[in-house]
Amino acid sequence: MTLQEITPLIEKGLPFRRSDWEDDFYYFYDTDNSRFVRHTYMGDLGDDYDMIEYTIRLDLEDLTAKDWIVLTWEAVNDRT
């Protein structure tokens, strides 16, 4: 799917990413604070060390890509 196609789901605050990216992070839109959040798993540091950044980093290739996916909160919360 394109970024434009998943925009309605992003606006609802669902986690999203490109399927071509490594599995160690995803973005979501914090609807309460109107900002994007990047959540990165820091598995090598243990489960209690996830990194949160209030940013979104996309390049031109990302903006035109057709491999965007929307995740469920259950899927990201069940990650071990």
Buried (B, 14 or more C-beta within 10 A) or exposed (E): BEBEEBEEBBEEBBBBBBEEBEEBBBBBBEEEEEEBBBBBBEEEEEEEEBEEEEEEEEEEEBEEBEEBBBBEEEEBEEEE
